[in-house]
């Protein structure tokens, strides 16, 4: 299970993803909110023994998937600047 600092980072990333979802077309928001929640819930039990590399990979995927969705709906990538900082992509 991930530690307190990593959990806080994950919660900040999740909050930022939800904020970005609000920029999507209204009829897509429910789907992406559910998708994001399911993914964060599924990965909350990441074993700390897997090391920081496993967590870094999950944060990188969070950012990459978010950018893909934003581009799909022609939302400016700059909207994800805070997520980029949280996920360590900046």
DSSP file (Angstrom, degrees, kcal/mol; ACC not computed):
  #  RESIDUE AA STRUCTURE BP1 BP2  ACC     N-H-->O    O-->H-N    N-H-->O    O-->H-N    TCO  KAPPA ALPHA  PHI   PSI    X-CA   Y-CA   Z-CA
    1    1 A X              0   0    0      0, 0.0    47,-0.4     0, 0.0    44,-0.2   0.000 360.0 360.0 360.0 143.4    0.0    0.0    0.0
    2    2 A X        -     0   0    0     42,-0.7    45,-0.1    45,-0.1    47,-0.0  -0.372 360.0-113.7 -75.1 152.8    1.3    3.5   -0.8
    3    3 A X     >  -     0   0    0     -2,-0.1     4,-2.4     1,-0.1     5,-0.2  -0.111  32.5 -91.8 -79.6 178.5    2.4    5.8    2.0
    4    4 A X  H  > S+     0   0    0      1,-0.2     4,-2.2     2,-0.2     5,-0.2   0.874 122.2  48.5 -60.5 -43.9    0.9    9.1    3.2
    5    5 A X  H  > S+     0   0    0      1,-0.2     4,-1.8     2,-0.2    -1,-0.2   0.920 114.6  45.5 -65.4 -43.5    3.0   11.4    0.9
    6    6 A X  H  > S+     0   0    0      2,-0.2     4,-2.5     1,-0.2    -2,-0.2   0.863 110.6  54.4 -67.7 -35.5    2.2    9.3   -2.2
    7    7 A X  H  X S+     0   0    0     -4,-2.4     4,-2.6     2,-0.2    -2,-0.2   0.914 107.3  50.5 -64.4 -42.0   -1.4    9.1   -1.3
    8    8 A X  H  X S+     0   0    0     -4,-2.2     4,-2.2     2,-0.2    -1,-0.2   0.899 110.5  49.7 -62.1 -40.1   -1.6   12.9   -1.0
    9    9 A X  H  X S+     0   0    0     -4,-1.8     4,-2.4     2,-0.2    -2,-0.2   0.914 111.0  49.6 -63.7 -43.0    0.0   13.2   -4.4
   10   10 A X  H  X S+     0   0    0     -4,-2.5     4,-2.7     1,-0.2    -2,-0.2   0.901 110.7  49.8 -63.5 -41.1   -2.5   10.7   -5.9
   11   11 A X  H  X S+     0   0    0     -4,-2.6     4,-2.4     2,-0.2    -1,-0.2   0.883 110.7  49.6 -66.1 -38.0   -5.4   12.6   -4.3
   12   12 A X  H  X S+     0   0    0     -4,-2.2     4,-2.1     2,-0.2    -2,-0.2   0.910 112.0  48.7 -65.2 -41.5   -4.2   15.8   -5.8
   13   13 A X  H  X S+     0   0    0     -4,-2.4     4,-2.4     2,-0.2    -2,-0.2   0.920 111.4  49.7 -63.7 -43.8   -3.8   14.2   -9.2
   14   14 A X  H  X S+     0   0    0     -4,-2.7     4,-2.5     1,-0.2    -2,-0.2   0.931 110.4  50.1 -61.2 -45.9   -7.3   12.7   -9.0
   15   15 A X  H  X S+     0   0    0     -4,-2.4     4,-2.0     1,-0.2    -1,-0.2   0.886 111.3  49.0 -59.4 -39.6   -8.8   16.1   -8.0
   16   16 A X  H  X S+     0   0    0     -4,-2.1     4,-2.3     2,-0.2    -1,-0.2   0.887 108.7  52.4 -69.5 -38.9   -7.0   17.7  -10.9
   17   17 A X  H  X S+     0   0    0     -4,-2.4     4,-2.1     2,-0.2    -2,-0.2   0.923 109.8  49.5 -61.5 -43.6   -8.2   15.1  -13.4
   18   18 A X  H  X S+     0   0    0     -4,-2.5     4,-1.2     1,-0.2    -2,-0.2   0.894 109.1  52.6 -62.8 -39.3  -11.8   15.7  -12.2
   19   19 A X  H  < S+     0   0    0     -4,-2.0     3,-0.4     1,-0.2     4,-0.3   0.905 110.0  48.5 -61.5 -41.1  -11.3   19.5  -12.7
   20   20 A X  H >< S+     0   0    0     -4,-2.3     3,-1.8     1,-0.2     4,-0.3   0.855 102.8  61.6 -67.3 -34.7  -10.1   18.8  -16.2
   21   21 A X  H >< S+     0   0    0     -4,-2.1     3,-1.7     1,-0.3    -1,-0.2   0.837  93.2  65.2 -60.9 -31.7  -13.1   16.6  -16.9
   22   22 A X  T 3< S+     0   0    0     -4,-1.2    -1,-0.3    -3,-0.4    -2,-0.2   0.669  95.0  59.7 -65.4 -15.0  -15.3   19.6  -16.2
   23   23 A X  T <  S+     0   0    0     -3,-1.8    -1,-0.3    -4,-0.3    -2,-0.2   0.564  90.0  91.9 -86.9 -10.3  -13.8   21.2  -19.3
   24   24 A X  S <  S-     0   0    0     -3,-1.7     5,-0.1    -4,-0.3    46,-0.1  -0.332  97.5 -73.2 -80.1 164.8  -15.0   18.4  -21.5
   25   25 A X    >>  -     0   0    0      1,-0.1     3,-2.3     2,-0.1     4,-0.9  -0.307  48.2-117.0 -56.5 141.6  -18.4   18.4  -23.4
   26   26 A X  H >> S+     0   0    0      1,-0.3     3,-0.7     2,-0.2     4,-0.5   0.835 111.3  57.6 -53.2 -40.1  -21.2   17.9  -20.9
   27   27 A X  H 34 S+     0   0    0      1,-0.2    -1,-0.3     2,-0.1     4,-0.2   0.572 109.3  46.1 -73.0  -6.4  -22.4   14.6  -22.4
   28   28 A X  H <> S+     0   0    0     -3,-2.3     4,-2.1    -7,-0.1     5,-0.2   0.586  89.0  85.0-105.3 -14.4  -18.9   13.0  -21.9
   29   29 A X  H <X S+     0   0    0     -4,-0.9     4,-2.6    -3,-0.7     5,-0.2   0.881  86.5  51.6 -60.9 -44.0  -18.2   14.1  -18.3
   30   30 A X  H  X S+     0   0    0     -4,-0.5     4,-2.2     1,-0.2    -1,-0.2   0.918 110.6  49.5 -62.1 -43.1  -20.0   11.3  -16.5
   31   31 A X  H  > S+     0   0    0     -4,-0.2     4,-2.5     1,-0.2    -1,-0.2   0.951 115.0  42.5 -60.3 -50.5  -18.2    8.6  -18.5
   32   32 A X  H  X S+     0   0    0     -4,-2.1     4,-2.6     1,-0.2    -1,-0.2   0.837 111.9  54.3 -70.2 -32.1  -14.8   10.1  -17.9
   33   33 A X  H  X S+     0   0    0     -4,-2.6     4,-2.3    -5,-0.2    -1,-0.2   0.921 112.2  44.6 -64.7 -42.7  -15.5   10.8  -14.2
   34   34 A X  H  X S+     0   0    0     -4,-2.2     4,-2.6    -5,-0.2    -2,-0.2   0.919 113.5  50.5 -66.3 -43.5  -16.5    7.2  -13.7
   35   35 A X  H  X S+     0   0    0     -4,-2.5     4,-2.1    -5,-0.2    -2,-0.2   0.926 112.0  47.2 -59.6 -46.6  -13.5    6.0  -15.7
   36   36 A X  H  X S+     0   0    0     -4,-2.6     4,-2.5     2,-0.2     5,-0.2   0.926 112.5  49.0 -62.6 -45.9  -11.0    8.1  -13.7
   37   37 A X  H  X S+     0   0    0     -4,-2.3     4,-2.7     1,-0.2     5,-0.2   0.933 110.2  50.7 -61.2 -46.3  -12.5    7.1  -10.3
   38   38 A X  H  X S+     0   0    0     -4,-2.6     4,-2.5     1,-0.2    -1,-0.2   0.897 111.8  48.2 -59.1 -41.2  -12.4    3.4  -11.2
   39   39 A X  H  X S+     0   0    0     -4,-2.1     4,-1.6     2,-0.2    -1,-0.2   0.919 112.2  47.2 -68.0 -43.0   -8.7    3.7  -12.2
   40   40 A X  H  < S+     0   0    0     -4,-2.5     4,-0.3     1,-0.2    -2,-0.2   0.897 114.2  48.3 -65.3 -38.1   -7.7    5.6   -9.1
   41   41 A X  H >< S+     0   0    0     -4,-2.7     3,-1.2    -5,-0.2     4,-0.3   0.920 109.4  53.0 -66.2 -43.3   -9.5    3.1   -6.9
   42   42 A X  H 3< S+     0   0    0     -4,-2.5     3,-0.4     1,-0.3    -1,-0.2   0.827 114.3  41.8 -61.7 -32.2   -8.0    0.1   -8.7
   43   43 A X  T >< S+     0   0    0     -4,-1.6     3,-1.3     1,-0.2    -1,-0.3   0.341  84.7  95.1-100.0   7.2   -4.5    1.4   -8.2
   44   44 A X  T <  S+     0   0    0     -3,-1.2   -42,-0.7    -4,-0.3    -1,-0.2   0.719  81.2  59.0 -70.8 -17.6   -4.8    2.6   -4.6
   45   45 A X  T 3  S+     0   0    0     -3,-0.4    -1,-0.3    -4,-0.3    -2,-0.1   0.090  71.4 148.0 -98.2  23.9   -3.4   -0.7   -3.4
   46   46 A X    <   -     0   0    0     -3,-1.3     2,-0.4     1,-0.1    -3,-0.0  -0.381  53.5-116.4 -58.6 131.7   -0.1   -0.4   -5.2
   47   47 A X    >   -     0   0    0      1,-0.2     3,-2.0   -46,-0.1     4,-0.3  -0.572   9.1-143.7 -77.0 127.5    2.5   -2.1   -3.1
   48   48 A X  G >  S+     0   0    0    -47,-0.4     3,-1.7    -2,-0.4    -1,-0.2   0.763  99.4  70.6 -60.5 -24.2    5.2    0.3   -1.8
   49   49 A X  G 3  S+     0   0    0      1,-0.3    -1,-0.3     2,-0.1     3,-0.1   0.731  83.1  70.3 -66.3 -20.5    7.6   -2.6   -2.4
   50   50 A X  G <  S-     0   0    0     -3,-2.0     4,-0.5     1,-0.2    -1,-0.3   0.675 105.2-137.5 -69.6 -15.0    7.2   -2.1   -6.1
   51   51 A X    X>  -     0   0    0     -3,-1.7     4,-1.1    -4,-0.3     3,-0.6  -0.053  27.4 -60.2  86.6 173.4    9.2    1.1   -5.6
   52   52 A X  H 3> S+     0   0    0      1,-0.2     4,-3.1     2,-0.2     5,-0.2   0.769 124.1  69.4 -65.8 -26.9    8.9    4.6   -6.8
   53   53 A X  H 3> S+     0   0    0      1,-0.2     4,-2.1     2,-0.2    -1,-0.2   0.890  98.4  49.9 -61.8 -39.1    9.3    3.5  -10.4
   54   54 A X  H <> S+     0   0    0     -3,-0.6     4,-1.8    -4,-0.5    -1,-0.2   0.917 113.9  44.9 -65.8 -42.8    5.8    1.9  -10.3
   55   55 A X  H  X S+     0   0    0     -4,-1.1     4,-2.4     2,-0.2     5,-0.2   0.907 111.2  53.1 -67.2 -41.6    4.2    5.0   -8.9
   56   56 A X  H  X S+     0   0    0     -4,-3.1     4,-2.4     1,-0.2    -2,-0.2   0.897 108.2  51.5 -59.9 -39.7    6.1    7.2  -11.3
   57   57 A X  H  X S+     0   0    0     -4,-2.1     4,-2.4    -5,-0.2    -1,-0.2   0.900 109.0  50.3 -64.3 -41.2    4.7    5.1  -14.2
   58   58 A X  H  X S+     0   0    0     -4,-1.8     4,-2.2     2,-0.2    -2,-0.2   0.906 112.1  47.1 -64.5 -41.0    1.2    5.4  -12.9
   59   59 A X  H  X S+     0   0    0     -4,-2.4     4,-2.2     2,-0.2    -2,-0.2   0.884 110.9  52.1 -67.9 -37.4    1.5    9.2  -12.6
   60   60 A X  H  X S+     0   0    0     -4,-2.4     4,-2.7    -5,-0.2    -2,-0.2   0.914 111.2  47.4 -63.5 -41.7    3.0    9.4  -16.1
   61   61 A X  H  X S+     0   0    0     -4,-2.4     4,-2.9     2,-0.2     5,-0.3   0.885 108.1  55.8 -66.6 -38.2    0.1    7.4  -17.5
   62   62 A X  H  X S+     0   0    0     -4,-2.2     4,-1.9     1,-0.2    -2,-0.2   0.939 112.7  41.7 -57.5 -47.4   -2.4    9.6  -15.6
   63   63 A X  H  X S+     0   0    0     -4,-2.2     4,-2.5     2,-0.2    -2,-0.2   0.939 115.4  49.2 -66.5 -47.4   -0.9   12.7  -17.3
   64   64 A X  H  X S+     0   0    0     -4,-2.7     4,-2.2     1,-0.2    -2,-0.2   0.910 112.7  47.1 -61.6 -43.7   -0.6   11.0  -20.8
   65   65 A X  H  X S+     0   0    0     -4,-2.9     4,-2.3     2,-0.2    -1,-0.2   0.890 111.3  52.1 -65.7 -38.6   -4.2    9.7  -20.7
   66   66 A X  H  X S+     0   0    0     -4,-1.9     4,-2.6    -5,-0.3    -2,-0.2   0.917 109.9  48.3 -63.8 -43.0   -5.5   13.1  -19.6
   67   67 A X  H  X S+     0   0    0     -4,-2.5     4,-2.7     2,-0.2     5,-0.2   0.905 109.2  53.8 -63.3 -41.1   -3.7   14.9  -22.4
   68   68 A X  H  X S+     0   0    0     -4,-2.2     4,-2.2    -5,-0.2    -2,-0.2   0.933 111.1  45.4 -59.0 -46.7   -5.0   12.3  -24.9
   69   69 A X  H  X S+     0   0    0     -4,-2.3     4,-1.7     2,-0.2    -2,-0.2   0.919 111.9  51.5 -65.0 -43.7   -8.6   13.0  -23.8
   70   70 A X  H  <>S+     0   0    0     -4,-2.6     5,-3.3     1,-0.2    -1,-0.2   0.924 112.0  46.8 -59.3 -43.7   -8.1   16.8  -23.8
   71   71 A X  H ><5S+     0   0    0     -4,-2.7     3,-1.6     3,-0.2    -1,-0.2   0.885 105.8  59.6 -64.6 -38.4   -6.8   16.6  -27.4
   72   72 A X  H 3<5S+     0   0    0     -4,-2.2    -1,-0.2     1,-0.3    -2,-0.2   0.874 114.1  36.5 -56.8 -38.4   -9.7   14.3  -28.4
   73   73 A X  T 3<5S-     0   0    0     -4,-1.7    -1,-0.3    -3,-0.2    -2,-0.2   0.152 116.0-112.3-104.0  18.2  -12.1   17.1  -27.4
   74   74 A X  T < 5 +     0   0    0     -3,-1.6     2,-0.5     1,-0.2    -3,-0.2   0.838  61.5 155.7  55.7  39.4   -9.9   20.0  -28.6
   75   75 A X      < -     0   0    0     -5,-3.3    -1,-0.2    -6,-0.2    -2,-0.1  -0.828  53.7 -98.8 -94.6 134.8   -9.3   21.3  -25.1
   76   76 A X    >   -     0   0    0     -2,-0.5     3,-1.8     1,-0.2     4,-0.2  -0.256  22.7-139.3 -54.2 127.8   -6.2   23.3  -24.7
   77   77 A X  G >  S+     0   0    0      1,-0.3     3,-2.4     2,-0.2    -1,-0.2   0.786  98.0  74.2 -60.2 -28.2   -3.3   21.2  -23.3
   78   78 A X  G >  S+     0   0    0      1,-0.3     3,-1.6     2,-0.2    -1,-0.3   0.740  79.9  73.5 -59.6 -21.5   -2.3   24.2  -21.1
   79   79 A X  G <  S+     0   0    0     -3,-1.8     3,-0.4     1,-0.3    -1,-0.3   0.754  92.4  56.3 -62.1 -23.1   -5.3   23.4  -19.0
   80   80 A X  G <> S+     0   0    0     -3,-2.4     4,-2.5    -4,-0.2    -1,-0.3   0.185  71.0 111.6 -95.7  16.8   -3.4   20.4  -17.6
   81   81 A X  H <> S+     0   0    0     -3,-1.6     4,-1.9     1,-0.2    -1,-0.2   0.902  78.7  48.0 -59.6 -43.1   -0.4   22.4  -16.4
   82   82 A X  H  > S+     0   0    0     -3,-0.4     4,-2.5     1,-0.2    -1,-0.2   0.903 111.3  50.6 -65.3 -39.7   -1.1   21.7  -12.7
   83   83 A X  H  > S+     0   0    0      1,-0.2     4,-2.8    -4,-0.2    -1,-0.2   0.899 107.4  54.9 -63.2 -39.2   -1.6   18.0  -13.4
   84   84 A X  H  <>S+     0   0    0     -4,-2.5     5,-2.8     1,-0.2     6,-0.7   0.913 110.0  46.0 -59.0 -43.7    1.7   18.0  -15.2
   85   85 A X  H ><5S+     0   0    0     -4,-1.9     3,-0.9     3,-0.2    -2,-0.2   0.924 113.2  49.0 -65.3 -45.1    3.4   19.5  -12.1
   86   86 A X  H 3<5S+     0   0    0     -4,-2.5    -2,-0.2     1,-0.2    -1,-0.2   0.913 112.6  47.6 -60.9 -43.7    1.7   17.1   -9.8
   87   87 A X  T 3<5S-     0   0    0     -4,-2.8    -1,-0.2    -5,-0.2    -2,-0.2   0.483 113.8-117.0 -81.2  -2.1    2.6   14.1  -11.9
   88   88 A X  T < 5S+     0   0    0     -3,-0.9    -3,-0.2    -4,-0.4    -2,-0.1   0.797  78.6 124.4  75.5  27.9    6.2   15.2  -12.2
   89   89 A X      <       0   0    0     -5,-2.8    -4,-0.2    -6,-0.2    -5,-0.1   0.400 360.0 360.0 -97.8   1.5    6.2   15.7  -15.9
   90   90 A X              0   0    0     -6,-0.7    -1,-0.2    -5,-0.2    -5,-0.1   0.449 360.0 360.0-103.6 360.0    7.3   19.3  -15.8
